[in-house]
Amino acid sequence: MVTAVFTLLMLPTMFSESARWSADVHHAMVPAAWKRLVQNGEADPGSLGHTATVPGSWIVYALWPLTAVALAVIVVRRRDV
């Protein structure tokens, strides 16, 4: 539970859009994808190289639940009860 909260709430604040590698990690997080999807209009033309795309944001929303389900299946099968 602590890992999930840290990953979803705290980890995105540690990455910014100033450097390309940091922007790539930031855009793979759910809050950044949400901000891009609810943004009105186009992104700032001066920072187009480091802004998230709408299709990329939808991919983030598709991959996070799939990853969570896959991780849950792996953990449950390996758990010793």
C-alpha positions in Angstrom: 0.0 0.0 0.0 2.8 2.4 0.9 4.6 1.6 -2.4 1.5 2.3 -4.4 0.8 5.6 -2.7 4.5 6.6 -3.1 4.5 5.7 -6.8 1.2 7.4 -7.7 1.5 10.5 -5.5 5.1 11.3 -4.5 7.2 10.0 -7.4 5.6 12.3 -10.1 6.6 15.4 -8.1 10.3 14.3 -8.3 10.5 14.7 -12.1 10.1 17.9 -14.1 9.9 18.8 -17.8 13.2 20.6 -17.8 15.3 17.8 -19.1 14.3 15.3 -21.8 14.9 12.1 -19.6 13.0 13.6 -16.7 10.2 14.7 -18.9 9.9 11.2 -20.3 9.6 9.7 -16.9 7.2 12.4 -15.8 4.9 11.8 -18.8 4.7 8.1 -17.9 3.0 9.0 -14.6 -0.8 9.1 -14.2 -1.1 12.7 -12.9 0.9 14.1 -15.8 -1.3 12.1 -18.3 -4.4 13.4 -16.6 -3.2 17.0 -16.7 -2.5 16.7 -20.4 -5.9 15.1 -21.2 -7.8 17.9 -19.4 -5.7 20.7 -20.8 -7.7 23.1 -23.0 -6.1 23.9 -26.3 -2.7 23.1 -27.5 0.5 23.0 -25.4 2.9 26.0 -25.2 4.7 26.2 -28.6 8.0 27.1 -26.8 8.0 23.8 -25.0 6.7 21.3 -27.5 9.8 19.1 -27.3 9.0 18.3 -23.6 5.2 18.2 -23.4 3.1 15.0 -23.3 1.0 14.0 -26.2 -2.7 13.1 -26.0 -2.2 9.6 -27.5 0.7 9.1 -25.2 -1.4 10.0 -22.2 -4.1 7.5 -23.3 -1.4 4.9 -23.6 -0.3 5.7 -20.0 -3.9 5.2 -18.8 -4.1 1.8 -20.6 -0.7 0.5 -19.4 -0.9 1.3 -15.7 -3.9 -0.9 -15.0 -2.5 -3.7 -17.2 0.8 -3.5 -15.3 -1.0 -3.6 -12.0 -3.0 -6.7 -12.9 0.1 -8.4 -14.2 2.0 -7.6 -11.1 -0.9 -8.8 -8.9 -1.1 -12.1 -10.8 2.7 -12.7 -10.4 2.7 -11.8 -6.7 -0.3 -14.0 -5.9 1.1 -17.0 -7.7 4.4 -16.7 -5.9 3.0 -15.9 -2.5 3.4 -18.6 0.2 0.2 -18.9 2.2 
